[in-house]
Amino acid sequence: MRIVSGTLRGRRLTAPKGRTTRPTSDKVREALFSILHDRTHGARVLDCYAGTGALGLEAISRGAKLAVFVESDRDATHALRQNVAQLGVEDRTHVLTFDAKRLGAPLVDKYGAFDLVLMDPPYDRVDEALLVGRRLAELGAVAPDGLWVLEHADAGPPPEAPPGWHVVRRRGYGKTMLSFFAPGESDGDDEIEIEEATRDHNAQDDDREG
């Protein structure tokens, strides 16, 4: 696993041993950040269910101002802190070791509103991640022009936007789908931005949880 683009391109990332985490594959990350394009430049990023930090560190490599990582698994946060140190980006990152369900007002008080929220939860915890997204909207933790990207399995109906969000895009890559949400309720004007999932079956992802 490596950083696929930006100033840290090619740098390797450490992952904990075993199958407790399922980092976003290099190909899916590359596709995601191609879609985000320059949205990461100067952005304040929240990476929930961060695992090894692959998504947030990719954003840092692409010019993000700050990445806050939230991860409850001790082995994963140990690997994440190793990655932060090896990449030399301690000054632009904060690692929080607790469950994303516990996110509350202190997060906003300390870091302000985020421009980009990235979530790659275990696929059996997507419903929980949607509740976390709803909580972030209630807290005003995302800037009005911000974006939330949720990675989930491409199986069955895709998750609906929780209150405080609306869907602007979906993209499928093999067994993985990315859903993009923007703050606020849809007024119908943005429906043309919603794209049918295009599946790149060459973008392989595994089925491990984490």
C-alpha positions, 0 to 999 in steps of 0.5 A, a space after each residue: 500500500 502506498 501514496 498514489 499521488 501528490 508530493 508524497 507519491 510512492 511512499 509506502 504505508 504501514 498496515 497492522 498485521 491480520 485482517 482487522 482493517 481493509 484499507 481502500 485499494 490504491 486504484 480506488 483511492 487514485 480514482 477518488 482523488 482524481 474526482 476530488 481534483 483540487 478540492 483537497 488544496 488547503 482543505 481541512 479534512 476529517 478521516 473517520 474510520 481512518 484505519 491506517 490513514 490512507 485516505 487522509 494522508 492521500 489528502 495531505 499529499 495533495 495539499 490538504 492543510 489539516 487531516 484529523 483521523 478518528 480510529 478506535 482500533 489500537 493496532 490501526 492507530 499505532 500503524 497510523 501514527 507510524 505512517 504520520 511519523 514516517 511521512 513527516 507530516 505531524 504538523 498537519 495531522 491529529 490522530 484521535 483514538 476513539 469511536 466515531 460515534 462519540 464525535 461531538 461539539 468539542 470536535 467543532 470547537 477545536 478544529 472548526 468546520 471541515 471541507 472534506 469528510 472521508 469515511 471508509 467504515 467496515 462494510 457491516 457498519 455503514 448504517 452507523 457511518 450514516 448516523 455519524 454523518 447525520 451527527 456531523 451535519 447537526 453539529 455544523 462540522 462541515 463547511 457549507 460547500 464541503 463534501 462527504 465521501 462514503 466508501 461502501 460495498 457495491 451490493 444492493 441499494 446504495 445508502 440514502 443520504 441522511 438528514 442534512 445531506 443530499 447525494 451528488 454522485 456515486 461511482 462504482 469500482 468492482 465490489 466497491 462504491 463511493 457515494 458523494 454527499 453535499 450539505 443541505 437538502 436537495 432542491 432538485 437543481 443538482 440532480 444533473 450532477 448525480 451520475 449512474 455508477 460506472 464500474 471499473 472492474 479492473 479496480 480490485 478491492 478485497 472483502 476484508 472488514 475494517 
